[in-house]
Amino acid sequence: MKRHWFTRLSGLVVAAALLGSGGSIASTAAGAAPAGASGKYVIALSNSFLGNTWRQTMVNIFEQTAKTAESQGLISGYKVENTSDNDATTQISQIKSLILEHVNALLIDAASPTALNSTIKEACQAGITVLVFDSLASAPCEYNLADNFSLYGQEEAQLVGSCMHGTGNVIVAQGVVGSAPSEEIYHQQLAELKMFPKIKIASTVVGEADNSTTEQAIASVLPSLPTVQGVITGGSSYGAVEAFLNAKRPLPCAVYDNTGLALRFWMAQHQKDGYNAYSYRTEPGQAAAAFWEALQLLQGKHFARNLTFPNIEVTPSTLTQWIKVVPSQQVCAWLWTEAQFNQEITAIAAHHLYYPPISTSTV
């Protein structure tokens, strides 16, 4: 693989990491208070998928943020409902239950861009503030907060294509099929690959943005393929690389995910032979940013219906700092304090982005 092949992305982005157990987290309050009662709000999270470390990290960040807000008297409680398999029907049932519980605000990481819309409308009509983040829905009454998925897909494909010198075979591993972010990332990857007419897609598999799933999927097709110079995964390139190593194949060009495991592999390879790479991904800390937006909406503040927050990236110059704060089985993320969320809103209004500073410890 060509060394020092990353040139396009810019900005110092460093992060802390969190990873908690899956499943539902019990509410710390018996019920919600009327909207407008400062400090008496109950904020709930409905998460459509728990099958990868990114989503697990996202849920834990929401929980930690809600606990902090509760300890400060900003809310009276919170709830988390998870589905395990990105099933819209199950998520709709969970959201309907939360509506009946009269939560004040509902954060949703959606299983479908359309299937939840009528249920979201029900929530809005019940006086609940609805904020959808990461995997978006499309109900007119919802607020949306997400990272830049199109840019993510574009940059990953561009970087891998450049690393391959614009020629050869590539494997594409789709993320969570059916989720809005994965679909947008995947289509942008394909669009960017058209800029490299000499690169052929040798195989397309489903990796669910999960390293172990991606490793198994690529291992199942690799023996039947010719030499493959690159992998594009939308968030699970370390799993892809493991499949290549186990098959005794040369390391492919890849843009790594933001797991501590992937970063340590990158570091070990760099120490071994000077190998350099890049990590670029959407970031699960947006659950904290979404929490602060929902709370401020309840407090009467106003925001645009659609907010785009920055993707998270690791460069060779920040790799050591990341590794210090991201354990192997955890995922890089910003923790988004309320002050940092406000700084991002100010930056967006000025047509640029704010990048939170490096954290010095995990939570």
HUTAMO-V137241 format. One record per backbone hydrogen bond with DSSP energy under -1.0 kcal/mol. CO is the residue of the C=O (numbers start at 1). NH is the residue of the N-H. E is the energy in kcal/mol with one decimal. If there is no record, write none. Layout:
co->[CO	CO]
nh->[NH	NH]
e->[E	E]
This chain:
co->[16	25	34	36	37	40	41	41	42	42	43	44	45	46	47	48	52	53	54	55	56	57	58	59	60	61	62	63	64	65	66	67	68	69	70	77	79	81	87	88	89	90	91	92	93	94	95	96	97	98	99	104	105	106	107	108	109	114	116	117	118	119	120	121	122	123	124	129	130	131	132	133	135	139	143	144	145	146	147	148	149	150	151	152	153	154	155	156	157	158	159	160	161	162	164	168	169	169	170	171	172	174	174	175	175	176	179	180	181	182	183	184	185	186	187	188	189	192	193	196	198	200	203	205	207	210	211	212	213	214	215	216	218	221	222	229	230	232	236	237	238	239	240	241	242	243	244	245	253	256	258	259	260	261	262	263	264	265	266	267	268	269	269	270	278	279	281	283	284	285	285	286	287	288	289	290	291	292	293	294	295	296	297	305	307	312	314	315	315	318	319	320	322	322	327	328	330	333	337	338	339	340	341	342	343	344	345	346	347	348]
nh->[333	80	37	38	40	33	76	77	104	105	79	107	81	109	83	86	56	57	58	59	60	61	62	63	64	65	66	67	68	69	70	71	72	74	73	43	45	47	91	92	93	94	95	96	97	98	99	100	101	103	102	129	44	131	46	133	48	117	120	121	122	123	124	125	126	128	127	106	143	108	145	135	110	142	132	307	134	309	149	152	153	154	155	156	157	158	159	160	161	162	163	164	166	165	167	200	229	230	202	232	205	207	208	177	208	179	183	184	185	186	187	188	189	190	191	192	193	195	196	199	168	170	172	174	210	214	215	216	217	218	219	220	222	224	225	253	171	173	240	241	242	243	244	245	246	247	249	248	231	280	332	263	264	265	266	267	268	269	270	271	272	273	275	274	256	314	312	286	287	288	289	290	291	292	293	294	295	296	297	298	299	301	300	144	146	281	279	318	319	322	323	324	325	326	330	261	260	16	341	342	343	344	345	346	347	348	349	350	352	351]
e->[-3.0	-1.4	-1.8	-1.2	-2.5	-1.3	-2.9	-1.3	-1.9	-1.6	-1.4	-3.3	-2.8	-2.6	-1.9	-1.4	-1.9	-2.7	-2.4	-2.4	-2.0	-2.5	-2.2	-2.3	-2.7	-2.5	-2.8	-2.5	-2.0	-2.5	-2.6	-2.5	-1.4	-2.8	-1.5	-1.6	-2.1	-3.1	-2.0	-2.7	-1.9	-2.0	-2.6	-2.5	-1.7	-1.9	-2.3	-2.0	-1.3	-1.4	-1.5	-2.4	-2.6	-2.6	-3.0	-2.4	-1.7	-1.7	-2.6	-2.4	-1.7	-2.0	-2.5	-2.6	-1.4	-2.3	-1.9	-3.2	-2.3	-2.1	-2.1	-1.3	-2.5	-1.5	-3.5	-2.3	-1.3	-2.6	-1.4	-1.9	-2.6	-2.4	-3.0	-2.5	-2.0	-2.4	-2.7	-2.4	-2.6	-2.5	-2.3	-1.9	-2.6	-1.7	-1.4	-2.8	-1.7	-1.5	-2.3	-2.7	-2.4	-3.2	-1.0	-1.1	-1.1	-2.1	-2.2	-2.3	-3.0	-2.6	-2.4	-1.9	-2.3	-2.3	-2.1	-2.4	-2.2	-1.9	-2.1	-2.3	-1.7	-2.5	-2.4	-3.0	-2.0	-2.7	-2.7	-2.1	-2.4	-2.7	-2.4	-1.5	-2.4	-1.2	-1.8	-3.2	-2.1	-3.0	-1.3	-2.6	-2.3	-1.6	-1.6	-2.5	-2.6	-1.5	-2.9	-1.5	-2.4	-1.4	-2.9	-2.0	-2.2	-2.0	-2.4	-2.4	-2.6	-2.5	-2.2	-2.5	-1.5	-2.5	-1.1	-2.5	-2.4	-2.7	-3.0	-1.3	-1.7	-1.7	-1.3	-2.8	-1.8	-2.2	-2.1	-2.5	-2.5	-2.3	-2.3	-2.1	-1.6	-2.8	-1.4	-3.6	-2.1	-2.7	-2.1	-1.3	-1.1	-2.1	-2.3	-1.5	-1.5	-1.4	-1.9	-1.8	-2.4	-1.7	-2.4	-2.3	-1.9	-2.1	-2.1	-2.1	-2.3	-2.8	-2.0	-1.1	-2.2	-1.9]
